[in-house]
Amino acid sequence: MFHIIWSIIVGFVVGLIARWIVPGAEHMGFIMTTAVGVVGSVVGGFIGTLFKKPEPGQKFHTAGFLMSILGAVILVYLLRYIQI
């Protein structure tokens, strides 16, 4: 249960960072920002683990976090492209 709550919190932070990086106004609410962050985290985390596997017992994976932000930025651009 705590894993789901933690995913939502990290997803919201990643979504905020992605919206801050992408120029222009994004008309997304809390739920859409969180969804973009969570999906970006899943995609980016998967890509990050392809490059470097986390050490056993490691709580924080830097490559996964950076790739989560990159995945969310790409998703924000895709959403902007689809909405136009």
C-alpha atoms as one frame of an Amber mdcrd trajectory, in Angstrom:
protein
   0.000   0.000   0.000   2.804   2.390   0.877   4.423   1.659  -2.503   1.350
   3.023  -4.329   1.285   6.195  -2.228   5.024   6.689  -2.774   4.547   6.213
  -6.553   1.853   8.891  -6.595   4.017  11.357  -4.647   7.086  10.771  -6.819
   4.905  10.874  -9.946   3.527  14.257  -8.949   7.027  15.648  -8.344   8.294
  14.238 -11.649   5.236  15.667 -13.424   5.877  19.099 -11.920   9.519  19.009
 -12.973   8.527  17.939 -16.501   5.977  20.753 -16.757   8.630  23.202 -15.527
  11.160  22.031 -18.148   8.763  22.179 -21.112   8.216  25.794 -22.215   4.708
  27.171 -22.524   1.544  26.971 -20.493   0.152  23.537 -19.737  -3.450  23.406
 -18.612  -3.231  20.282 -16.497  -4.671  19.741 -13.088  -3.316  17.756 -10.173
  -4.551  14.405 -11.475  -3.205  14.890 -15.016   0.163  16.120 -13.708   0.379
  13.084 -11.442  -0.633  10.728 -14.266   2.026  12.198 -16.576   4.626  11.799
 -13.831   3.638   8.227 -12.977   3.585   7.090 -16.618   6.852   8.922 -17.271
   8.345   7.253 -14.199   7.291   3.806 -15.348   8.653   4.292 -18.864  11.778
   6.159 -17.781  12.485   3.786 -14.917  12.294   0.852 -17.288  14.705   2.546
 -19.705  16.987   3.505 -16.798  17.253  -0.089 -15.628  18.265  -1.136 -19.139
  21.350   1.106 -18.869  22.359   0.317 -15.300  20.846  -2.132 -12.886  20.405
  -0.833  -9.328  22.482  -2.431  -6.604  20.645  -5.007  -4.465  18.910  -3.270
  -1.564  19.326   0.195  -3.059  16.361   2.453  -2.297  17.076   5.240  -4.804
  18.235   4.733  -8.388  19.631   7.952  -9.890  19.458   6.792 -13.509  15.842
   5.740 -13.002  14.902   9.122 -11.532  16.575  11.083 -14.332  15.013   8.869
 -16.968  11.643   9.298 -15.239  11.916  13.033 -15.758  12.966  12.518 -19.383
  10.050  10.136 -19.965   7.598  12.637 -18.455   8.997  15.476 -20.599   8.522
  13.371 -23.726   4.993  12.536 -22.601   4.168  16.237 -22.049   5.378  17.002
 -25.593   3.295  14.124 -26.961   0.199  15.324 -25.108   0.741  18.844 -26.440
   1.104  17.466 -29.990  -2.037  15.340 -29.697  -4.180  18.169 -28.284  -3.389
  20.552 -31.177
